[in-house]
Amino acid sequence: MELIQNSDIINQIEQRLPDILRYSRDTLIIEPFTKDFSMRFCWSSNALEGNTLSLEETVSVIEYDEVQSGHTYSEYRDAKNLYQSVQKMMIPFQKRELTEEWIRNANGYIRDMHGEYRKGKVYIGSLVEVVHYPPDPERVPELMKLHFEKWNDSYTGKKLSEMMELFAKEHIEFESVHPFQDGNGRVGRMLLSQRMINVGLLPIAISPAGKYRRAFQRYEKHGDLSQMVHEICKAEVAAIDRMLSLAERRNRIS
């Protein structure tokens, strides 16, 4: 049974898609939106991994190399590395083929090393959450090859609701494979955003204050995608709101 009915929020996105297409062509709107996304994504995606930098602190270290007490060196390093990965692999926003080279390079920038699939066995979670045992490392290349075929689907003829369910399911499946030793969550969210760009949607920064992590548990226990679909849709609505806010400011001075 679905926990959340997402038809209303999906309809809301569908109704605003023409605005996305129109404003995405305006340099004075898409450039500040891109900059905002890059910072916001680095903050939110790292925060989901436990990084304690605020959005403002993330901007300060990336733009001005300013650091404050109370944070570790690794937190600042992770902010800079993820920002570099986004700049190298996703900017400018355009349709891109998702290949093994793309995903390994993205992970390599995040970890500041050459992106290699993991060589050892790992587990995810704890008894407080859900312990998941990803497949043995020998199976990772084969499983990733199957994923690349799905990710490069044109989605021709699919409704937005169907695409959102695919994005949610395949995001969870990627994280369950856990192909890298580290950085899987961050590269997985980059991958999710790039796939959304590929079908004409805006890239998203999933809120660390939401129920994103519970969505994995919901699917693991009940096979229910609705919570993950909702988190993705909420993030898309927030991205659209930010773009429309920029458009309003732009129109005031025109």
C-alpha positions as CSV (number, residue, x, y, z in Angstrom):
1,M,0.0,0.0,0.0
2,E,1.3,3.4,-0.9
3,L,2.0,5.7,2.0
4,I,1.7,8.9,0.0
5,Q,-0.5,9.9,-3.0
6,N,1.7,11.9,-5.3
7,S,-0.8,12.8,-8.1
8,D,-1.3,16.4,-6.9
9,I,2.4,17.3,-6.7
10,I,3.1,15.6,-10.0
11,N,0.3,17.6,-11.7
12,Q,1.8,20.7,-10.1
13,I,5.1,20.0,-11.8
14,E,3.5,19.2,-15.1
15,Q,1.6,22.5,-15.2
16,R,4.8,24.4,-14.6
17,L,7.0,22.6,-17.1
18,P,6.4,25.3,-19.8
19,D,7.9,27.9,-17.4
20,I,11.0,25.8,-16.9
21,L,11.6,25.5,-20.7
22,R,11.0,29.2,-21.3
23,Y,13.1,30.5,-18.5
24,S,15.9,28.0,-19.0
25,R,16.8,29.8,-22.2
26,D,17.3,33.1,-20.5
27,T,21.0,33.5,-19.5
28,L,20.2,36.0,-16.8
29,I,18.0,33.4,-15.1
30,I,19.7,30.1,-15.8
31,E,23.2,31.3,-14.8
32,P,22.3,32.4,-11.2
33,F,20.0,29.3,-10.9
34,T,23.0,27.1,-11.9
35,K,25.2,28.8,-9.3
36,D,22.5,28.4,-6.6
37,F,22.0,24.8,-7.5
38,S,25.7,24.0,-7.3
39,M,26.0,25.4,-3.8
40,R,22.7,24.1,-2.5
41,F,23.3,20.6,-3.9
42,C,26.8,20.5,-2.3
43,W,25.4,21.5,1.1
44,S,22.3,19.3,1.1
45,S,24.0,16.2,-0.4
46,N,26.8,16.4,2.1
47,A,24.4,17.1,4.9
48,L,22.6,13.9,4.1
49,E,25.9,12.1,4.7
50,G,26.3,13.8,8.1
51,N,28.4,16.9,7.2
52,T,27.5,19.7,9.6
53,L,28.3,22.7,7.4
54,S,25.4,25.0,6.9
55,L,24.5,26.3,3.5
56,E,26.1,29.7,4.3
57,E,29.3,27.9,5.5
58,T,29.4,25.8,2.4
59,V,29.2,28.9,0.2
60,S,31.9,30.6,2.2
61,V,34.4,27.8,1.9
62,I,33.7,27.2,-1.9
63,E,33.6,30.9,-2.9
64,Y,36.0,32.5,-0.5
65,D,38.0,29.7,1.1
66,E,36.7,30.8,4.5
67,V,36.5,28.3,7.3
68,Q,35.0,28.6,10.8
69,S,35.8,26.7,14.0
70,G,33.7,23.7,15.0
71,H,34.0,21.7,11.8
72,T,36.5,19.1,10.6
73,Y,38.9,19.4,7.8
74,S,37.2,16.6,6.0
75,E,33.9,18.5,6.0
76,Y,35.4,21.4,4.2
77,R,37.3,19.1,1.8
78,D,34.1,17.2,1.0
79,A,32.3,20.5,0.2
80,K,35.0,21.5,-2.2
81,N,35.3,18.1,-3.8
82,L,31.6,17.7,-4.4
83,Y,31.4,21.2,-5.9
84,Q,34.3,20.3,-8.3
85,S,32.5,17.1,-9.3
86,V,29.3,19.0,-10.1
87,Q,31.1,21.7,-12.1
88,K,33.1,19.1,-14.1
89,M,30.3,16.6,-14.7
90,M,27.0,18.5,-14.8
91,I,27.6,22.1,-15.7
92,P,26.3,23.5,-18.1
93,F,22.9,21.7,-17.7
94,Q,22.5,19.7,-20.9
95,K,21.6,16.2,-21.9
96,R,24.5,13.8,-21.3
97,E,24.9,10.1,-22.0
98,L,25.5,8.3,-18.7
99,T,28.4,6.0,-19.0
100,E,30.8,4.1,-16.8
101,E,33.4,6.8,-17.5
102,W,30.9,9.5,-16.3
103,I,30.0,7.9,-13.1
104,R,33.6,6.8,-12.2
105,N,34.9,10.3,-12.9
106,A,32.1,11.9,-10.8
107,N,33.0,9.6,-7.9
108,G,36.7,10.3,-8.5
109,Y,36.2,14.0,-8.0
110,I,34.1,13.5,-4.9
111,R,36.8,11.3,-3.3
112,D,39.8,13.2,-4.8
113,M,41.1,10.0,-6.3
114,H,40.6,7.8,-9.4
115,G,37.0,6.5,-9.3
116,E,37.2,2.7,-8.9
117,Y,34.5,0.2,-8.2
118,R,34.9,-1.3,-4.7
119,K,37.0,-4.4,-4.3
120,G,35.6,-5.6,-0.9
121,K,32.3,-6.6,0.6
122,V,30.4,-3.9,2.6
123,Y,27.2,-3.4,4.5
124,I,24.9,-0.4,4.8
125,G,22.9,0.8,7.7
126,S,22.5,-0.5,11.3
127,L,20.1,-2.4,13.5
128,V,18.4,0.9,14.3
129,E,17.6,1.3,10.6
130,V,17.9,-1.6,8.1
131,V,21.1,-3.5,7.5
132,H,21.6,-4.1,3.8
133,Y,24.3,-6.2,2.2
134,P,25.2,-5.0,-1.3
135,P,26.2,-7.6,-3.9
136,D,29.7,-9.0,-3.9
137,P,32.2,-6.8,-5.6
138,E,32.7,-9.3,-8.5
139,R,29.1,-8.6,-9.6
140,V,29.3,-4.8,-9.5
141,P,30.6,-4.3,-13.2
142,E,27.9,-6.6,-14.5
143,L,25.1,-4.9,-12.5
144,M,26.3,-1.4,-13.4
145,K,26.2,-2.3,-17.1
146,L,22.5,-3.2,-16.7
147,H,21.9,0.1,-15.0
148,F,23.5,2.2,-17.7
149,E,21.1,0.6,-20.2
150,K,18.2,1.8,-18.1
151,W,19.6,5.2,-17.4
152,N,20.0,6.0,-21.0
153,D,16.4,5.1,-21.9
154,S,14.8,8.0,-23.9
155,Y,11.5,7.7,-21.8
156,T,9.6,8.4,-25.0
157,G,5.9,8.1,-24.5
158,K,6.1,7.9,-20.7
159,K,4.0,10.0,-18.4
160,L,5.8,12.2,-15.8
161,S,4.3,10.0,-13.0
162,E,5.9,7.0,-14.6
163,M,9.3,8.7,-15.0
164,M,9.2,9.8,-11.3
165,E,8.6,6.2,-10.3
166,L,11.5,5.0,-12.4
167,F,13.8,7.7,-11.1
168,A,12.9,6.7,-7.5
169,K,13.2,3.0,-8.1
170,E,16.5,3.2,-10.0
171,H,18.0,5.6,-7.5
172,I,17.2,3.1,-4.7
173,E,18.6,0.2,-6.8
174,F,21.8,2.2,-7.5
175,E,22.4,2.8,-3.8
176,S,21.7,-0.9,-3.1
177,V,24.5,-1.9,-5.5
178,H,26.8,0.5,-3.7
179,P,29.4,0.3,-6.5
180,F,32.1,2.4,-4.8
181,Q,33.8,2.1,-1.5
182,D,32.7,5.7,-0.6
183,G,30.7,8.5,-2.1
184,N,27.8,6.4,-3.3
185,G,25.1,8.7,-1.9
186,R,26.6,11.8,-3.4
187,V,27.3,10.4,-6.8
188,G,23.8,8.7,-6.8
189,R,22.1,12.1,-6.2
190,M,24.3,13.6,-9.0
191,L,23.2,10.8,-11.3
192,L,19.5,11.4,-10.3
193,S,19.7,15.1,-11.1
194,Q,21.5,14.5,-14.5
195,R,18.8,12.0,-15.4
196,M,16.1,14.6,-14.6
197,I,18.0,17.1,-16.8
198,N,18.0,14.6,-19.6
199,V,14.2,14.6,-19.7
200,G,13.8,18.4,-19.5
201,L,13.4,18.7,-15.7
202,L,15.5,20.8,-13.3
203,P,18.2,19.2,-11.2
204,I,17.3,18.9,-7.5
205,A,18.9,19.3,-4.1
206,I,17.0,17.0,-1.8
207,S,16.4,18.6,1.6
208,P,18.3,17.0,4.5
209,A,15.4,17.9,6.7
210,G,13.0,15.7,4.8
211,K,12.3,11.9,4.9
212,Y,14.7,10.8,2.2
213,R,16.4,8.2,4.3
214,R,13.1,6.8,5.5
215,A,12.1,6.4,1.9
216,F,14.8,3.7,1.5
217,Q,13.5,1.9,4.6
218,R,9.9,2.2,3.3
219,Y,10.9,0.5,0.0
220,E,13.1,-2.1,1.8
221,K,10.3,-3.1,4.2
222,H,7.1,-2.6,2.1
223,G,8.2,-2.3,-1.6
224,D,6.6,1.2,-1.5
225,L,8.2,3.9,-3.7
226,S,5.7,6.6,-2.9
227,Q,7.9,8.3,-0.2
228,M,10.9,8.5,-2.4
229,V,8.8,9.8,-5.3
230,H,7.5,12.4,-2.9
231,E,11.0,13.5,-1.8
232,I,12.1,13.8,-5.5
233,C,8.9,15.8,-6.4
234,K,9.2,18.1,-3.5
235,A,12.8,18.9,-4.5
236,E,11.7,19.5,-8.1
237,V,8.9,21.9,-6.9
238,A,11.5,23.8,-4.8
239,A,13.8,24.1,-7.8
240,I,11.0,25.4,-9.9
241,D,10.1,27.9,-7.2
242,R,13.7,29.2,-7.2
243,M,13.7,29.6,-10.9
244,L,10.4,31.5,-10.9
245,S,11.6,33.7,-8.1
246,L,14.6,34.7,-10.3
247,A,12.3,35.2,-13.3
248,E,10.1,37.6,-11.2
249,R,13.2,39.7,-10.2
250,R,14.3,39.7,-13.8
251,N,10.9,40.9,-15.0
252,R,10.9,43.8,-12.5
253,I,13.9,45.4,-14.0
254,S,13.1,44.7,-17.7
